[in-house]
Amino acid sequence: MSTERGRIQISGFETGGGEDWESETAQEKQEEYVEPMSLWRRIVSRLARDRLALIGIVVVVLMTVTALVARPISVSGMTVQPFSLAPFDPTATAVGGRHDAPSMTHLMGTNRQGQDMLSRVMVGGRYSISIGLVVTAIAATVGVIYGSISGYFGGWVDSVLMRFLDLVFAFPALVLALILVALFGGGFWPLVGAFALVGWASYARIIRGEILKVKQNEYVLAAKALGARDRSVLFRHIIPNAIAPVVVQATLSIGTVVIGVAALGFLGIGFSPGTPEWGTMLDAERDTLATGAGGAWYWWATIFPGLMIFLFVMSMNMIGDVINDALDTQVDDVGHGGGG
Amino acid sequence: MSLQKYILRRVLTSIPVLFGVSVVTFGIMHAAPGDVVSQMVAANPNVPPGESVRLREEFGLNDPIWVQYLDWMQGIFTGDFGEVYSSSRSADTIVMARLPETLLLGAFGWVFAILIAVPGGIYAAVNKDELGDDVSRFAALSGISIPNFWLGLMLMAIFAVQLDLFPTLDPQTGLLSREMLWWLILPGVTIGTAASANMMRIMRTSMAEELNKEYVTAARAKGLPERTVILKHVLRNSLISVTTVAAFLTASLVSGSVVVEVVFAWPGLGRELVEAIQLREINLLMAITLLTGAVVVLANLLADIVYALLDPRIRDEY
């Protein structure tokens, strides 16, 4: 993606411009060409040097792969992923006793229905992680387009679009997502929709600020003077140079969405009870905390699901933190993504 | 631009946003499938078929949507947020009864966040790239990453249930009684953790940035003790950038209160919201959503004004 991105290509000028045009802009062209390459290269080299970030990457990859291969996946009757790493069926009840403590057969114990906690925790990542990734992709795309238009055109377009953004920011993200999912129904796509709807605004605000700076650059003026259309100036010259803070925000907000989704599960909204989703699992077992006053506490039933959310989000944030340092963008995710 | 003009302008731009908040709140609730009457009929199967038609007429549900909106807004301006059907009280009575609890919880979270974040941030910035900085960075990242509902459950399990230091249930005493404040500690810490972690990171960044500025070198060259340089000069300037995120943090505290109140059974608005969702109490939902929206807008407004007071350069940018 990086080879094409920064090149100045203005249709209609290739033949007429000739060699003079080529040499005049050669310097600019080179600068343009190197910048976006180095963005990704900077990220990779920094990540490779930072021990915390490497641990984060290993954990994220491990948890994602585990969630994928824990149980076979079939799409409309056809098995696309045949592996089944989980020792038990996560939804099968009474594979062990009620609230069995962790043992060799049930490494994380069993819950009140005798379901194997390890299997459930392994599969549990599917919901939060996939929703986190899809939401971030959608929200970032929408936010970047919206914010770019606002920042690039300025004037009354900017004013109107920004007032609307203020409106979105007026609703605490989790509260809005909660209400949307509760009223319009749960499931994968409704959850994605709700979190994307509350999440895109941060990206829009960030990229707008960045674009206001980038569009002052002379190469933007040059591209416009050469007759490039707005769309081409914006998408080829401005956005690639303004994208860095968005990358940081995206890495940091995956974790926020994961927590947000689990929070909804915990509140009993969005998933049917008994779904092996981390937050829903916590909700199902939370009353076991209080009943064991001073005595028996089935700690494995509440510790492991929460620990998984924490581990994944922490790893994601360690990666994001290092990318933030590498790009020196100073994005501060103050949780508009839905967590809190 | 003068300060008065800036503030006036900022107040005026908040009005359309508040209006928008009410339209969106109303729009979401009315676009959702099912209305109040179908909820009531579902809850009570003995309702005769003609009754639901009569009720829809009585509640004005057959009017055009904008008429319904205007009716609702008219009620709000006269202090009437509508009836809560399951408890036959009005929505505003419930909101006003629960609001102080949530404010208390939020205030505790705020104070806790500042008490941890400011010293932590200073320490990290002064010891930048040393062990202390790494430790505080790790602590801040953990604070952001830990799901608040799980943190709350764990704190409750350990400190309230196992060690029996705190009550697990509402002591049912007055809001500011000693028992209630004692009970407040665990939920307060839970809600304040993420806010304090976020604030600490911002504090560290802005403090480290300020430390590189020339006036710091000048102050040091003058022979001022390092303590004075940091606490009198640098801290004051770096607190400015903390105010800008204060508004965002208010929004995140509001979000956090929903979850934390459910975990600890704290009798505030957040728990009321979840109950209202489960019971589909549209009027109560709208009242709470409108209130949270207004609070966030006002917090933003306040933060901008404080920011302008602290940093005169900002006024010119508008």
Interface residues (C-beta under 8 A of the other chain):
Chain A: L52 R163 F164 D166 L167 F169 A170 F171 P172 A173 L174 V175 L178 I179 L180 A182 L183 F184 G255 I259 A262 A263 F266 L267 G268 I269 G279 L282 R286 L289 A290 G292 A293 G294 W297 W299 T302 I303 P305 G306 L307 I309 F310 V313 M314 M316 N317 M318 D321 Q330 D332 D333 V334 G335 H336 G338 G339 G340
Chain B: T13 P16 V17 L18 G20 V21 V24 I28 M29 A32 P33 R137 F138 L141 S142 I144 S145 I146 P147 N148 F149 W150 L153 M154 M156 A157 V161 Q162 D164 T168 A194 N198 R201 I202 T205 V245 F248 L249 A251 S252 L253 V254 S255 G256 V258 V259 V262 V263 L273 V274 I277 Q278 L285 T289 T292 G293 V296 V297 N300
